[in-house]
Every structure is written in structure tokens, then in C-alpha cells.
Amino acid sequence: MSEQEFLPLEVSIPNEAGWPKKTLDELCSLISRGTAPVYVEGSSVLAIGQRCVTTSRFAPEFARPHADRAMRNVLRPESGDVLLNSTGTGTIGRSVVFDHDGAFIVDGHVTVFRPRAEAADGRWLNAVLRTPWGQSHLERFCYAGSTNQLELSRKPVKASALPVPTVQEQQGIAQILDIFDTAIRETEALIDKLKAVKQGLLHDLLTRGIDANSQLRPPQCEAPQLYKESPLGWIPREWDIEPIINLTSNSAIGPFGSDLVASDYRDSGVPVIFVRDVKPDQLVWKSNVFVSASKAQTLAAHEVRAGDVVATKMGLPPCVAAVYPESMPCGIVTADIVCLRPCTDRIRPDWMSIFINFSAVAKQVEQITAGVTRPKVTLRDVRDLLIGLPPIKEQERVLDRLTAMQSRIQIEEALYEKLTAEKVGLMNDLLTGRVRVTPLLESMQQAAAQTEA
């Protein structure tokens, strides 16, 4: 390949500040791929490969041990280097800034960009490469290598030119993006922590419940007098065990065969619910498939409405359940969905959904599908599943506790989405020069000082 095949070599990033253009070769003292590692167990030297360069961070946990004796002609990354995935479908073009302690080398799937201190800041360069403009530019230089794996051609990448602010302004841009990255990482970590807490709370609530004083009962080992044995193990004495069929006024599956076929589908009308729409405790309707009102009328026996519980007959695993939400109009379920209509004077729909997704029911499903290549349950199987049944007031207390925890998670998830969107907007403004970094930094510092005061 010649460079002429890739002309023009300029990154088509808007340059509203009129910054001078420089090539990546001018900005970096080194642009080079690593070499094939010599893998051994127990070595202190780690080889950085594709999996270490993620969409958000450098992941050293995926680095593999490389032989200490084979250290000639290897490429060792330095703090501030930019690591770019240069081969592979789906991972090519990912980049991160290397800033990690320990002995590392880079393998042949990763290219190292080493910015010249007087010309470029690695954090700024990494941000440019990760923009839509940078990614589109890199895609132009991908070709099928000797093993038919996509590879990034280094020569045109080195010759690629982009608008370059001063190093001082680059560092200011990086500083602002770092602030957002830190906030995003902290929010993400908090979300993960809250989800883990919710899982622990869920287990406790579905095995111990909440007593009349709104307190979680002590464990069975500490207060055996509060519990009794059951087919599901130890449960609170106030609870019953019932098969689902005793707790529903109606249970049905979707239509079979020619009763509902692809030619019946429309772009509007009555929604059709598929297995892919059912997530644990949440129906996320993404099928966007409808049938006409007249067709839905002929399939009235398979109608699903707000407050019904839908469970999947197949999948990995099968019998995933969710409550059909109030926000959805009445729909029609397909053949691989079981629709359950709870007797709401005995069981709340959310309690039924949560308990079907709980390990006590999952174990029953595993016994039903044991030894089967494609796990699947029947309508009769679902009707016979045993559920722990507290008094209705206790169900409500448990659901209130879980709702409060889920609301906290949703607040943090909304903050995460907001921070991510703000960062993308700022990157577009700062990396194109539409907004200059110095006044923005000053305003952020003033706002922080006022907050502290």
C-alpha cells in the first residue's frame, strides 16, 4: 500500500480555533507495534494485549505473563503513552493512556504512541483518537492482514495530520476531561456497589422477610423459633408455600402455529411480546412488532395486560419473569411466553415476578430441564412451580424496601448518563476549539470555590 491510496491524510475534525496542523509522527517520538510475547506462567513481566485496552480504561488484569528471559527487542510502555488496538474485529481503534506500575511489554496487537513532551499530552491525544472523527479516520486504514484479521496500517496513521493546540491548552483540556472521567468512574463504582447490596438484600428479604415491626427477621440459625421447614427450605412461620396455579385466576401461553405468523405483523396496532422483551423483573419492549386490532381480537385468549406476570418458556435460563407495566397498552404474547394473572388479594404481581426469578424457583426449573440440550418449560411446569407466600402486608413491606433501593440505583444511573453526555458535549467543544479551555477552567474553579465556601 502506498500513502497515495489514503490521501487526504488529514483527520476531518473541525478546527474552529484555527490551530496549526501537525502529523502524528511530528507529535510522537515513537509509533510502533509490540512483538509476539513468549508466554510462561508465574513471570513478573506482563504482556499487554487487545483485552487490556477497553472502551474506558487500561485493564491490567487481562495482561498475560511473558518470559523474563525474552526481554530483547521488546517494546515497553512508559507512563503517558497512548496504547491503541491495531488488530481484531470489534476492538481495533480502542485506545487508553498507560499509567500503571509494574513490568509490562506490549504485544503485536497493540501500537504505542509516545508523545513528545514539548508537542503533545497523551491524555489529549487519546481523547482525539476516541472521538467519532478520530475513529472514522482510523477505520480508513484498516485492511485484511495475512490471517484475514483486520489490521491498522501504521504508515498512513503516522502521516495523519490533525489540528493541535498548545501543550498548555492540551493539558487544560485533559484536566477537565479527567474531572469528568473521575466522576463517571466513581458513579459507576457506586452503581455496582448498590446493585451488589440489592442482591444481598433481595436474598435476605426472600428468605427472612420483614416482620410486623418492619424489621428484617434475624437469620434462622439465630432465631430458629421464627422459622419452619418447607419444600423451599427454612421459611418464616407466617409464610405459606403455594404452587403458582393456586395464585392465579388465569394462566396461558401464546398462540400456536398458523394462529400468529410473520405476515400478521404490522407497524402499529396492538403490541406483540416476545421472549427477547422479558428481562428479570423488567419488561423492556424492544421488538416493536404489532398486530391489527381485529387480529388481536381473534387472539383475545392470549392477551396480556398491566399487572400480569409474563415468564419465558425457553432461553438461558428459561422461566425469566417480569410484570407487564402500566405504561404499555394491552398486548398479545407469543407461543414461548407464559402469561400469569395473579390473584391480587393473595399475591402482589411484583412479588410473584421477583420470586420466580429467585434461586428457590431457579433450582426447580433446573431440575425440570436437567439433561436437556435446549432448556424449556411447559405451561404445566410453570403452574406447578412453588412460591413462598408471606401475608399480603408483608409482601408490600418487602416490595417497598426493594423499590427504595431500586430508586437509589436509578438516580445514580441517571447521573451516570448525564455525566457521560456532558463529557461527550465538552469533548466536542474543547477538541474542536469551539470552547477555549482557559475561561472554562477558570469558571469551574470559581464554582468549586463557591461550593466550598
C-alpha positions in Angstrom: 0.0 0.0 0.0 1.2 3.5 -0.8 0.4 6.6 1.1 -1.3 7.9 -2.1 -4.0 5.4 -1.6 -5.0 7.1 1.7 -4.9 10.7 0.7 -6.1 13.1 2.1 -4.4 12.2 5.4 -5.9 15.0 7.5 -8.3 14.0 10.3 -11.6 15.7 9.4 -12.0 17.2 12.8 -13.5 20.8 12.9 -10.8 23.4 13.7 -12.8 26.4 14.9 -9.8 27.8 16.8 -7.5 27.8 13.7 -4.9 25.6 15.4 -1.8 24.6 13.3 -1.9 21.1 11.9 0.8 18.5 12.7 1.2 14.9 11.9 1.1 12.2 14.5 4.7 11.4 13.5 5.7 15.0 14.4 3.8 14.8 17.8 5.3 11.4 18.8 8.8 10.2 19.3 7.6 6.6 18.9 4.8 5.0 17.0 5.3 1.3 16.9 3.7 -2.1 17.5 4.9 -4.6 20.0 6.2 -8.1 19.3 4.8 -11.6 19.8 5.2 -12.5 23.6 6.7 -15.6 25.0 4.0 -16.8 27.4 5.0 -18.5 30.6 3.3 -19.0 34.0 4.4 -17.1 37.1 6.5 -14.4 35.4 6.6 -10.9 36.8 6.6 -9.4 33.3 3.1 -8.9 31.8 2.3 -8.6 28.1 -0.4 -6.1 27.2 -2.8 -7.4 24.5 -6.1 -6.4 23.0 -8.2 -7.2 26.0 -6.2 -4.8 28.2 -7.3 -1.8 26.0 -11.0 -1.4 26.8 -13.5 1.2 25.8 -13.0 3.1 29.1 -9.7 2.1 30.8 -6.4 0.2 30.8 -7.2 -3.3 32.2 -4.0 -4.9 33.6 -5.9 -7.9 34.9 -6.1 -9.2 31.3 -2.3 -9.0 30.7 -0.6 -12.3 30.4 2.8 -13.3 31.9 5.8 -13.0 29.5 9.1 -14.8 30.0 11.7 -12.8 31.9 14.4 -14.2 29.8 12.9 -13.0 26.5 13.3 -9.2 27.0 15.4 -8.4 24.0 13.7 -6.2 21.3 10.5 -5.9 23.3 8.5 -2.7 23.5 8.0 -1.4 27.0 5.3 1.2 27.5 6.0 4.3 29.6 3.7 6.4 31.7 1.8 8.8 29.4 2.0 6.6 26.3 -1.2 6.0 24.3 -2.0 2.4 23.6 -4.1 1.7 20.5 -5.6 -1.6 19.5 -4.3 -2.2 15.9 -5.8 -5.6 15.0 -9.1 -7.5 15.5 -12.7 -7.1 14.7 -14.6 -5.1 17.2 -11.6 -4.0 19.2 -9.5 -2.1 16.6 -9.3 1.6 17.2 -9.7 1.4 21.0 -7.2 3.4 22.9 -6.2 4.2 26.5 -3.4 6.1 28.3 -0.9 3.9 30.0 -0.2 4.9 33.6 0.5 1.8 35.6 3.2 0.4 37.9 4.9 -2.9 37.2 6.9 -4.5 34.4 4.9 -4.6 31.1 5.6 -5.2 27.5 3.3 -4.6 24.5 2.3 -7.5 22.1 1.9 -7.3 18.4 -1.8 -6.4 18.5 -1.1 -3.0 20.2 0.5 0.2 18.9 2.3 2.5 21.3 2.2 6.3 20.7 4.8 8.1 22.8 4.0 11.9 22.7 7.0 14.3 22.7 6.8 16.3 25.9 7.1 19.6 24.0 4.5 18.7 21.4 1.6 16.7 22.9 -0.1 15.5 26.0 -1.0 11.8 25.9 -4.4 12.3 27.6 -5.3 14.9 24.9 -4.1 12.7 22.1 -6.1 9.7 23.5 -9.2 11.9 23.6 -8.8 12.9 20.0 -8.3 9.3 18.8 -11.5 8.3 20.7 -13.7 11.0 19.1 -16.0 10.0 16.2 -13.7 11.9 13.9 -10.7 10.0 15.1 -12.4 6.7 14.9 -13.7 7.3 11.4 -10.2 8.4 10.3 -8.6 5.2 11.7 -11.2 3.0 10.0 -10.0 4.2 6.6 -6.6 2.5 7.2 -7.9 -1.0 8.1 -7.1 -3.9 5.8 -7.2 -7.7 5.9 -3.9 -9.0 7.1 -2.1 -12.3 6.3 -4.5 -14.2 8.6 -7.6 -12.3 7.2 -7.7 -10.4 10.5 -8.3 -6.7 10.3 -5.2 -4.7 10.8 -4.4 -1.0 11.1 -1.8 0.3 8.6 0.8 2.2 10.6 2.3 4.3 7.7 -0.7 6.4 6.9 -1.6 6.7 10.6 1.9 8.2 11.2 1.3 10.6 8.3 -2.1 11.7 9.6 -2.4 15.4 10.4 -4.7 17.0 13.0 -5.2 20.5 14.5 -3.0 20.8 17.5 -3.5 23.4 20.4 -0.5 24.4 22.6 0.7 21.8 25.1 -0.6 24.1 27.9 -4.1 24.1 26.3 -3.9 20.3 25.7 -3.2 19.8 29.4 -6.1 22.0 30.4 -8.4 20.0 28.1 -7.1 16.8 29.7 -7.6 18.2 33.2 -11.3 18.9 32.5 -11.9 15.5 30.9 -10.1 13.9 33.8 -12.6 15.6 36.2 -15.5 14.1 34.3 -13.8 10.7 34.0 -13.3 10.6 37.8 -16.9 11.5 38.4 -18.1 8.9 35.9 -15.9 6.2 37.4 -17.0 7.0 40.9 -20.6 6.9 39.9 -20.2 3.7 38.0 -18.5 2.1 41.1 -21.3 3.3 43.3 -23.9 1.8 41.0 -22.1 -1.6 41.0 -21.9 -1.4 44.8 -25.6 -0.6 45.2 -26.5 -3.4 42.8 -24.4 -5.8 44.9 -26.1 -4.6 48.1 -29.5 -5.0 46.4 -28.7 -8.6 45.6 -27.8 -9.3 49.2 -30.9 -7.5 50.4 -33.0 -9.4 47.9 -31.8 -12.8 49.2 -32.4 -11.8 52.8 -35.9 -10.4 52.1 -37.0 -13.5 50.1 -35.8 -15.9 52.8 -36.3 -14.0 56.1 -38.9 -11.3 55.2 -39.9 -8.3 57.2 -41.9 -8.7 60.5 -44.8 -6.6 61.7 -42.3 -4.0 63.1 -40.8 -3.5 59.7 -37.6 -5.2 60.8 -35.7 -7.9 58.9 -36.1 -11.1 60.8 -32.9 -12.5 62.3 -31.4 -15.5 60.4 -32.8 -19.0 61.2 -29.6 -20.0 62.9 -30.0 -17.2 65.4 -33.8 -17.5 65.9 -35.0 -21.0 64.9 -38.3 -20.5 66.6 -39.3 -17.9 63.9 -38.9 -20.4 61.1 -40.3 -23.7 59.8 -39.1 -26.3 57.3 -40.7 -26.3 53.8 -40.1 -27.7 50.3 -38.1 -24.5 49.7 -36.0 -24.8 52.8 -36.4 -22.8 56.0 -39.1 -20.0 55.7 -40.7 -17.7 58.3 -43.6 -19.4 60.2 -46.1 -16.8 58.9 -45.4 -17.8 55.3 -47.1 -20.5 53.2 -45.8 -22.4 50.2 -48.2 -22.5 47.1 -47.9 -23.6 43.5 -48.4 -20.8 41.0 -51.7 -22.3 39.7 -53.3 -21.6 43.2 -52.2 -18.0 43.0 -53.5 -17.1 39.5 -57.0 -16.6 38.1 -55.7 -17.3 34.6 -52.6 -18.8 33.0 -52.0 -19.3 29.3 -49.4 -19.4 26.6 -49.3 -17.6 23.3 -50.9 -18.9 20.1 -49.5 -21.8 18.2 -48.6 -22.3 14.6 -50.6 -20.6 12.0 -52.7 -18.6 14.5 -49.9 -15.9 14.6 -47.4 -15.7 11.8 -45.0 -13.1 10.5 -47.4 -11.9 7.8 -49.8 -10.8 10.7 -47.2 -8.3 11.9 -47.9 -4.6 11.4 -46.0 -1.3 12.1 -48.7 -0.2 14.5 -51.6 -1.5 16.5 -51.6 -4.0 19.4 -48.0 -4.8 20.6 -46.7 -8.4 20.4 -44.5 -9.6 23.3 -41.5 -11.9 22.5 -39.0 -13.8 24.8 -36.4 -11.1 24.0 -38.6 -8.4 25.6 -38.6 -10.1 29.0 -35.7 -9.3 31.4 -35.6 -10.3 35.1 -38.2 -8.2 36.9 -38.4 -5.8 34.0 -40.2 -5.9 30.6 -38.2 -4.0 28.1 -40.2 -4.0 24.9 -37.8 -3.6 22.0 -39.4 -5.9 19.4 -41.6 -3.0 18.0 -43.9 -5.6 16.4 -47.7 -5.1 16.3 -50.8 -6.9 15.1 -54.0 -5.2 14.0 -56.9 -4.7 16.5 -59.0 -7.2 14.6 -56.3 -9.8 14.7 -55.8 -9.1 18.4 -59.5 -9.7 19.0 -59.2 -13.2 17.5 -56.3 -13.8 19.8 -58.0 -12.5 22.9 -57.2 -15.7 24.9 -53.5 -14.7 24.6 -53.9 -11.1 25.8 -51.6 -9.6 28.3 -52.5 -6.5 30.3 -51.0 -4.3 33.1 -50.3 -6.3 36.3 -50.0 -9.7 34.5 -46.7 -11.6 35.0 -45.0 -12.9 31.9 -42.5 -15.7 32.0 -40.3 -17.1 29.3 -40.7 -20.8 28.3 -37.3 -21.0 26.8 -33.9 -19.3 26.9 -30.7 -19.5 29.0 -32.1 -19.7 31.6 -35.8 -20.3 30.9 -38.6 -19.0 33.2 -37.4 -15.4 33.4 -40.3 -13.3 34.7 -41.4 -9.7 34.7 -44.6 -7.7 35.4 -46.3 -6.2 32.4 -46.1 -2.5 33.0 -48.9 0.1 33.3 -47.1 2.2 30.7 -47.9 -0.5 28.0 -51.2 -0.9 26.3 -52.7 -4.4 26.3 -50.7 -6.8 24.1 -50.5 -10.3 22.7 -47.9 -12.9 23.9 -46.2 -15.3 21.6 -46.1 -19.0 21.9 -42.9 -19.0 24.0 -44.4 -16.8 26.7 -46.5 -17.8 29.7 -48.9 -15.2 30.8 -50.0 -15.3 34.5 -52.8 -13.3 36.0 -52.1 -13.1 39.8 -54.9 -13.3 42.4 -54.1 -9.9 43.8 -55.9 -10.5 47.1 -53.3 -13.1 47.9 -50.2 -12.1 46.0 -48.8 -8.9 44.5 -47.6 -9.2 40.9 -44.2 -7.9 41.7 -43.8 -10.5 44.5 -44.6 -13.2 42.0 -42.2 -11.9 39.4 -39.4 -11.5 41.9 -39.9 -14.9 43.5 -40.0 -16.7 40.1 -36.6 -15.1 39.3 -35.2 -16.1 42.8 -32.8 -19.0 43.3 -35.5 -21.1 45.1 -37.5 -21.3 41.8 -34.4 -21.4 39.6 -33.5 -24.7 41.3 -36.9 -26.1 40.5 -36.5 -25.1 36.9 -33.0 -26.7 36.7 -34.5 -30.0 38.0 -37.2 -29.8 35.3 -34.7 -29.1 32.5 -31.8 -31.3 33.7 -30.1 -33.1 30.8 -31.9 -31.2 28.1 -29.8 -29.6 25.4 -32.2 -26.7 24.9 -33.8 -25.9 28.3 -37.5 -25.3 28.0 -40.5 -25.3 30.4 -44.2 -26.0 29.7 -47.2 -24.2 30.9 -47.9 -27.1 33.3 -44.3 -26.8 34.6 -44.8 -23.1 35.4 -48.2 -23.7 37.0 -46.6 -26.3 39.3 -43.7 -24.1 40.5 -43.7 -23.5 44.2 -43.5 -19.9 45.6 -43.0 -18.6 49.1 -46.1 -16.7 50.1 -46.0 -14.2 53.0 -49.1 -12.3 54.1 -50.1 -9.6 51.7 -49.0 -6.8 54.0 -45.6 -8.3 54.4 -45.2 -8.7 50.7 -45.9 -4.9 50.4 -43.3 -4.1 53.1 -40.7 -6.2 51.2 -41.6 -4.6 47.9 -41.4 -1.1 49.4 -37.9 -1.8 50.6 -36.8 -3.1 47.2 -38.4 -0.2 45.4 -36.5 2.3 47.6 -33.2 0.5 46.8 -34.0 0.4 43.1 -34.9 4.1 43.1 -31.5 4.9 44.5 -29.8 2.9 41.8 -31.9 4.7 39.1 -30.9 8.1 40.5 -27.2 7.1 40.2 -27.8 5.7 36.7 -29.4 8.9 35.6 -26.4 10.8 37.0 -24.1 8.5 35.1 -25.9 9.1 31.8 -25.9 12.9 32.5 -22.2 13.0 33.2 -21.4 10.8 30.1 -23.5 13.1 27.9 -21.9 16.2 29.3 -18.4 14.8 28.7 -19.2 14.0 25.1 -20.5 17.5 24.6 -17.5 19.0 26.2 -15.1 16.9 24.2 -16.8 18.2 21.0 -16.4 21.7 22.2 -12.9 21.6 23.6 -11.2 19.3 21.0 -12.5 21.5 18.1 -11.7 24.8 19.8 -15.4 25.9 19.8 -14.9 26.5 23.6 -11.5 27.5 24.8 -10.2 25.7 27.9 -8.8 28.6 29.9 -12.0 30.5 30.6 -13.8 27.2 31.2 -11.3 26.1 33.8 -11.5 29.5 35.5 -15.3 29.2 35.7 -15.1 25.7 37.1 -12.5 26.7 39.7 -14.7 29.7 40.7 -17.8 27.4 41.0 -15.8 24.9 43.1 -14.5 27.7 45.4 -18.1 29.0 45.9 -19.3 25.5 46.7 -16.5 25.0 49.4 -17.3 28.4 50.9 
